[in-house]
Amino acid sequence: MKIGILSDTHDNLVNIEKALDLFKEQGINFFVHAGDYVAPFSLKPYFEKGFDFVGVFGNNDGEKAGLKEKSKGKIKEPPYIFNYGGKEILIVHELSQVKDLHLHNSPSVIVFGHTHIAEIKREEGTLYINPGEAGGWLTGRATFAILDLQKMEAEVMELK
C-alpha cells in the first residue's frame, strides 16, 4: 500500500496537478500534506481528482478558516497523529513540533515539511520523511514523496 506525501505547495496549481497525476499513475488515491497550502483555492484539484487526504497547517497558512472549510475538515492543527494501513503516522509542519509531544510509543512514520529540502532518514525505528517543496518556488526544485507502507520505504521524486 502506497501513499503520496506533499508539503509546501504554496498555491502552485500547476505542480499540484502534476503531483496528483503522478500519484494516480502509481495507483495512489490517498496522500498526506505537511502544510503550507496557502490559499483555499489550491485545494480544488484534490477533490476534482477524487483524492482522500489528511494534512496539517503550516506557518504560511493564514486563511485557516477557509482552508478548514474547503478541505472539509481534513486539515488539522499540528501535530496530528493517525493510523493508516496499520501504521501510526505523525504529521507536523516543523520538525520542532515533535519535540513538544510526550509520546508513549514512537510513531512508525513522521512526515514534516517547512525546510523545503527533501529528506528521508530512519532514527530509532521511525521513518522521517520531508518531501521537500512541491511548489518549487524557493529552491527551484519541485519534489514530493511516495511511501510504501508494506516495505516501510520512501522515495523522493521530482516534478518535471
ROBA-362716 format. One line per 10 residues: for each residue z, y, x of N, C-alpha, C. Coordinates in nm, 3 decimals, always signed. Atoms other than C-alpha are relative to their C-alpha. Layout:
residues N
Z:Y:X:Z:Y:X:Z:Y:X  ...
end
This chain:
residues 160
+0.000:-0.118:+0.084:+0.000:+0.000:+0.000:+0.000:+0.124:+0.089  +0.013:-0.122:-0.080:-0.111:+0.333:+0.145:+0.027:+0.123:-0.086  -0.018:-0.129:+0.066:-0.006:+0.686:+0.058:-0.053:+0.110:+0.092  +0.047:-0.115:-0.076:-0.152:+1.018:+0.166:+0.115:+0.095:+0.026  -0.103:-0.099:-0.035:+0.054:+1.290:+0.332:-0.069:+0.130:+0.037  +0.051:-0.134:-0.025:-0.024:+1.661:+0.326:+0.115:+0.094:+0.029  -0.094:-0.110:-0.017:+0.155:+1.974:+0.437:-0.079:+0.125:+0.033  +0.054:-0.128:-0.042:+0.083:+2.340:+0.485:-0.147:+0.017:-0.037  +0.136:-0.018:+0.050:-0.229:+2.355:+0.269:-0.035:+0.148:-0.016  +0.017:-0.145:+0.003:-0.183:+2.733:+0.229:-0.124:+0.047:-0.076
+0.107:-0.044:+0.091:-0.429:+2.774:-0.060:-0.142:-0.030:+0.047  +0.134:+0.030:-0.048:-0.724:+2.631:+0.134:-0.062:-0.107:-0.091  +0.056:+0.091:+0.100:-0.906:+2.479:-0.165:-0.107:-0.092:+0.058  +0.105:+0.084:-0.060:-1.198:+2.352:+0.045:+0.064:-0.119:+0.071  -0.065:+0.109:-0.073:-0.967:+2.149:+0.269:+0.082:-0.090:-0.091  -0.073:+0.083:+0.097:-0.752:+2.033:-0.022:-0.096:-0.100:-0.063  +0.101:+0.088:+0.061:-1.064:+1.894:-0.190:-0.046:-0.108:+0.098  +0.043:+0.098:-0.103:-1.177:+1.727:+0.135:+0.106:-0.108:+0.019  -0.108:+0.097:-0.022:-0.837:+1.563:+0.188:+0.012:-0.096:-0.119  -0.011:+0.086:+0.119:-0.820:+1.436:-0.170:-0.117:-0.096:-0.010
+0.117:+0.090:+0.002:-1.173:+1.296:-0.147:+0.017:-0.112:+0.103  -0.023:+0.104:-0.101:-1.078:+1.112:+0.173:+0.108:-0.098:-0.046  -0.101:+0.091:+0.057:-0.767:+0.973:+0.001:-0.068:-0.096:-0.097  +0.070:+0.085:+0.099:-0.988:+0.844:-0.283:-0.084:-0.107:+0.070  +0.082:+0.096:-0.075:-1.224:+0.681:-0.031:+0.084:-0.113:+0.056  -0.092:+0.100:-0.056:-0.923:+0.497:+0.114:+0.074:-0.077:-0.110  -0.067:+0.067:+0.112:-0.811:+0.382:-0.234:+0.141:+0.053:-0.025  -0.133:-0.062:+0.016:-0.510:+0.617:-0.227:-0.001:+0.087:-0.124  -0.010:-0.086:+0.118:-0.401:+0.770:-0.557:+0.137:+0.068:-0.012  -0.131:-0.065:-0.004:-0.051:+0.890:-0.460:+0.016:+0.065:+0.137
-0.026:-0.064:-0.128:+0.042:+1.143:-0.195:+0.129:+0.080:-0.004  -0.120:-0.079:-0.021:+0.338:+1.336:-0.059:-0.044:+0.132:+0.064  +0.032:-0.131:-0.057:+0.324:+1.709:+0.019:+0.130:+0.062:+0.052  -0.121:-0.053:-0.064:+0.576:+1.864:+0.261:+0.010:+0.153:-0.004  -0.021:-0.142:+0.024:+0.543:+2.220:+0.135:-0.102:+0.095:+0.057  +0.091:-0.110:-0.028:+0.362:+2.549:+0.175:-0.136:-0.021:-0.068  +0.119:+0.000:+0.085:+0.115:+2.515:-0.110:-0.050:+0.144:-0.009  +0.007:-0.145:+0.013:+0.150:+2.895:-0.154:-0.016:+0.042:-0.146  +0.019:-0.048:+0.138:-0.002:+2.970:-0.500:-0.027:-0.116:-0.096  +0.019:+0.107:+0.098:-0.007:+2.764:-0.820:-0.144:-0.044:-0.021
+0.139:+0.040:+0.022:-0.388:+2.770:-0.847:-0.044:-0.111:+0.095  +0.042:+0.101:-0.097:-0.409:+2.547:-0.539:+0.035:-0.143:-0.043  -0.037:+0.134:+0.049:-0.260:+2.256:-0.736:-0.104:-0.059:-0.094  +0.098:+0.045:+0.099:-0.551:+2.233:-0.980:-0.078:-0.126:+0.043  +0.075:+0.121:-0.039:-0.755:+1.980:-0.773:+0.082:-0.130:-0.007  -0.084:+0.121:+0.004:-0.458:+1.738:-0.764:-0.013:-0.069:-0.134  +0.006:+0.055:+0.136:-0.475:+1.693:-1.139:-0.144:-0.031:-0.041  +0.140:+0.024:+0.034:-0.852:+1.723:-1.175:-0.051:-0.131:+0.058  +0.046:+0.123:-0.066:-0.900:+1.433:-0.934:+0.088:-0.121:-0.034  -0.079:+0.111:+0.051:-0.633:+1.221:-1.105:+0.107:-0.054:+0.093
-0.102:+0.045:-0.094:-0.369:+1.207:-0.832:+0.140:+0.012:-0.058  -0.144:-0.014:+0.020:+0.000:+1.144:-0.864:+0.055:+0.045:+0.135  -0.057:-0.049:-0.125:+0.213:+1.322:-0.608:+0.142:+0.045:-0.021  -0.132:-0.062:-0.001:+0.556:+1.448:-0.517:+0.006:+0.085:+0.125  -0.008:-0.087:-0.117:+0.643:+1.729:-0.284:+0.123:+0.089:-0.006  -0.111:-0.094:-0.009:+0.891:+1.992:-0.176:-0.056:+0.140:+0.026  +0.037:-0.138:-0.029:+0.880:+2.369:-0.149:+0.009:+0.026:+0.150  -0.005:-0.046:-0.138:+0.808:+2.529:+0.187:+0.044:+0.144:+0.006  -0.048:-0.137:-0.018:+0.904:+2.865:+0.329:-0.101:+0.106:-0.045  +0.100:-0.095:+0.048:+0.578:+3.029:+0.212:-0.034:-0.016:-0.147
+0.023:+0.022:+0.142:+0.601:+2.914:-0.148:+0.081:+0.101:-0.081  -0.073:-0.108:+0.064:+0.705:+3.245:-0.302:+0.002:-0.008:-0.152  +0.009:+0.007:+0.145:+0.595:+3.172:-0.658:+0.049:-0.137:-0.050  -0.056:+0.131:+0.030:+0.827:+2.877:-0.712:-0.006:-0.036:-0.148  +0.002:+0.030:+0.144:+0.846:+2.906:-1.091:-0.140:-0.044:-0.042  +0.138:+0.037:+0.033:+0.466:+2.896:-1.120:-0.040:-0.133:+0.059  +0.030:+0.128:-0.064:+0.437:+2.609:-0.873:+0.069:-0.115:-0.073  -0.074:+0.105:+0.070:+0.705:+2.409:-1.053:-0.066:-0.031:-0.134  +0.064:+0.019:+0.130:+0.537:+2.464:-1.390:-0.136:-0.067:+0.014  +0.136:+0.053:-0.018:+0.182:+2.396:-1.269:+0.003:-0.145:+0.052
-0.011:+0.136:-0.055:+0.299:+2.081:-1.082:+0.064:-0.097:-0.099  -0.068:+0.082:+0.101:+0.471:+1.953:-1.398:+0.129:-0.059:+0.056  -0.129:+0.042:-0.055:+0.798:+1.934:-1.205:-0.008:-0.093:+0.119  +0.015:+0.093:-0.112:+0.657:+1.727:-0.919:+0.039:+0.062:+0.135  -0.044:-0.068:-0.122:+0.752:+1.990:-0.658:+0.149:+0.027:-0.013  -0.146:-0.006:+0.001:+1.123:+1.976:-0.574:+0.052:+0.090:+0.112  -0.067:-0.068:-0.111:+1.367:+2.169:-0.361:+0.025:-0.102:+0.110  -0.031:+0.094:-0.109:+1.401:+2.011:-0.017:+0.149:+0.000:+0.029  +0.062:+0.131:-0.025:+1.543:+1.775:+0.084:-0.013:-0.079:-0.130  +0.021:+0.083:+0.117:+1.408:+1.527:-0.168:-0.019:-0.145:+0.046
+0.006:+0.143:-0.036:+1.462:+1.150:-0.142:-0.048:-0.078:-0.122  +0.047:+0.086:+0.108:+1.275:+0.893:-0.349:-0.040:-0.136:+0.057  +0.044:+0.133:-0.041:+1.175:+0.527:-0.338:-0.144:-0.021:-0.047  +0.138:+0.031:+0.034:+0.814:+0.418:-0.330:-0.040:-0.124:+0.078  +0.042:+0.122:-0.067:+0.677:+0.074:-0.254:+0.113:-0.070:+0.072  -0.115:+0.065:-0.061:+1.028:-0.047:-0.173:+0.056:+0.072:+0.122  -0.046:-0.078:-0.117:+1.080:+0.221:+0.094:+0.064:+0.130:-0.047  -0.062:-0.129:+0.027:+1.312:+0.519:+0.088:-0.069:+0.106:+0.085  +0.074:-0.106:-0.067:+1.119:+0.835:+0.173:+0.072:+0.132:-0.023  -0.064:-0.131:+0.005:+1.278:+1.170:+0.252:-0.106:+0.104:+0.034
+0.094:-0.109:-0.026:+1.067:+1.486:+0.227:+0.078:+0.129:+0.021  -0.052:-0.133:-0.027:+1.163:+1.820:+0.381:-0.118:+0.085:+0.046  +0.105:-0.084:-0.059:+0.958:+2.118:+0.487:+0.029:+0.017:+0.148  -0.042:-0.020:-0.139:+1.152:+2.196:+0.803:+0.092:-0.114:+0.040  -0.078:+0.115:-0.045:+1.297:+1.908:+1.003:+0.149:+0.033:+0.009  -0.141:-0.040:-0.007:+1.621:+2.106:+1.043:+0.073:-0.026:-0.132  -0.061:+0.026:+0.130:+1.682:+2.043:+0.670:+0.060:-0.142:-0.007  -0.054:+0.136:-0.003:+1.754:+1.676:+0.754:+0.141:+0.001:+0.059  -0.130:-0.003:-0.068:+2.047:+1.765:+0.979:+0.114:+0.038:-0.092  -0.103:-0.043:+0.095:+2.234:+1.917:+0.685:+0.041:-0.111:-0.096
-0.029:+0.110:+0.091:+2.231:+1.586:+0.498:+0.105:-0.093:+0.058  -0.095:+0.104:-0.040:+2.507:+1.329:+0.509:-0.045:-0.129:-0.066  +0.059:+0.121:+0.055:+2.307:+1.012:+0.454:+0.083:-0.122:+0.036  -0.069:+0.126:-0.027:+2.474:+0.674:+0.420:-0.087:-0.092:+0.083  +0.097:+0.081:-0.074:+2.163:+0.498:+0.546:-0.117:+0.089:+0.038  +0.119:-0.075:-0.040:+1.864:+0.630:+0.734:-0.116:-0.039:-0.090  +0.117:+0.036:+0.080:+1.552:+0.652:+0.517:-0.104:-0.070:+0.086  +0.107:+0.068:-0.072:+1.252:+0.441:+0.612:-0.098:+0.100:+0.060  +0.099:-0.099:-0.042:+1.030:+0.749:+0.638:+0.056:+0.140:-0.026  -0.028:-0.142:+0.020:+1.091:+1.121:+0.686:-0.131:+0.074:+0.019
+0.121:-0.080:-0.003:+0.798:+1.348:+0.603:+0.041:+0.145:+0.010  -0.030:-0.141:-0.017:+0.807:+1.707:+0.722:-0.126:+0.076:+0.039  +0.114:-0.085:-0.035:+0.576:+1.999:+0.795:+0.048:+0.119:+0.080  -0.045:-0.130:-0.050:+0.626:+2.366:+0.884:-0.055:+0.037:+0.138  +0.042:-0.034:-0.137:+0.525:+2.348:+1.253:-0.152:+0.010:+0.013  +0.146:+0.004:-0.001:+0.154:+2.296:+1.171:-0.053:-0.090:+0.112  +0.039:+0.090:-0.109:+0.149:+2.040:+1.455:+0.022:-0.145:-0.045  -0.008:+0.141:+0.041:+0.072:+1.678:+1.369:+0.085:-0.080:+0.099  -0.089:+0.079:-0.084:+0.330:+1.432:+1.497:+0.044:-0.126:-0.076  -0.055:+0.125:+0.053:+0.429:+1.071:+1.438:+0.091:-0.057:+0.107
-0.093:+0.060:-0.096:+0.736:+0.924:+1.602:+0.096:-0.091:-0.075  -0.097:+0.093:+0.057:+0.989:+0.650:+1.543:+0.131:+0.017:+0.075  -0.133:-0.014:-0.060:+1.360:+0.705:+1.602:+0.101:-0.078:-0.082  -0.108:+0.077:+0.063:+1.640:+0.463:+1.521:-0.044:-0.063:-0.132  +0.049:+0.072:+0.117:+1.429:+0.269:+1.272:-0.064:+0.086:-0.107  +0.062:-0.090:+0.098:+1.298:+0.575:+1.086:-0.133:+0.051:+0.056  +0.131:-0.051:-0.036:+0.932:+0.676:+1.093:-0.007:+0.147:-0.042  +0.012:-0.144:+0.026:+0.892:+1.056:+1.121:-0.148:+0.036:-0.001  +0.141:-0.036:+0.011:+0.560:+1.198:+1.004:-0.014:+0.148:-0.035  +0.044:-0.136:+0.029:+0.436:+1.555:+1.027:-0.153:-0.008:+0.000
+0.145:+0.012:+0.006:+0.074:+1.555:+0.905:-0.075:+0.118:+0.060  +0.064:-0.120:-0.050:+0.008:+1.894:+1.063:-0.036:+0.091:-0.117  +0.039:-0.094:+0.105:-0.163:+2.164:+0.862:-0.135:-0.037:-0.059  +0.127:+0.027:+0.067:-0.425:+2.072:+0.607:-0.079:+0.128:-0.021  +0.068:-0.127:+0.018:-0.503:+2.441:+0.563:-0.087:+0.039:+0.117  +0.078:-0.029:-0.120:-0.624:+2.477:+0.919:-0.002:+0.147:+0.041  +0.005:-0.144:-0.027:-0.552:+2.850:+0.923:+0.062:+0.036:+0.135  -0.074:-0.042:-0.119:-0.304:+2.866:+1.212:-0.057:-0.058:+0.129  +0.044:+0.066:-0.122:-0.429:+2.612:+1.463:-0.152:-0.018:+0.009  +0.144:+0.026:+0.003:-0.793:+2.586:+1.356:-0.032:-0.147:-0.013
+0.015:+0.145:+0.013:-0.737:+2.212:+1.320:+0.064:-0.043:-0.131  -0.050:+0.043:+0.131:-0.701:+2.076:+0.965:+0.025:-0.150:+0.002  -0.038:+0.141:-0.009:-0.514:+1.747:+0.954:+0.081:-0.045:-0.121  -0.081:+0.066:+0.102:-0.345:+1.505:+0.715:+0.038:-0.136:+0.056  -0.039:+0.133:-0.048:-0.185:+1.163:+0.747:-0.014:-0.102:-0.111  -0.002:+0.114:+0.092:-0.210:+0.823:+0.585:+0.107:-0.096:+0.049  -0.109:+0.091:-0.031:+0.093:+0.597:+0.574:-0.026:-0.134:-0.066  +0.009:+0.136:+0.050:+0.061:+0.220:+0.537:+0.143:-0.052:-0.014  -0.140:+0.039:+0.023:+0.391:+0.116:+0.377:+0.028:-0.145:+0.037  -0.023:+0.139:-0.039:+0.342:-0.257:+0.445:+0.020:-0.012:+0.151
-0.008:+0.007:-0.146:+0.284:-0.210:+0.817:+0.099:+0.101:+0.058  -0.086:-0.109:-0.045:+0.510:+0.098:+0.839:-0.062:+0.069:+0.122  +0.076:-0.072:-0.101:+0.243:+0.271:+1.045:-0.071:+0.117:-0.066  +0.069:-0.117:+0.052:+0.089:+0.613:+1.000:-0.106:+0.044:+0.099  +0.110:-0.050:-0.082:-0.226:+0.776:+1.127:-0.030:+0.143:-0.042  +0.042:-0.136:+0.028:-0.314:+1.144:+1.154:-0.151:+0.005:+0.012  +0.146:-0.012:+0.001:-0.673:+1.226:+1.067:-0.037:+0.146:-0.014  +0.045:-0.139:+0.004:-0.873:+1.546:+1.098:-0.107:+0.016:-0.107  +0.102:-0.035:+0.097:-1.072:+1.707:+0.821:-0.118:+0.063:+0.074  +0.120:-0.055:-0.064:-1.428:+1.783:+0.927:-0.074:+0.089:-0.096
end
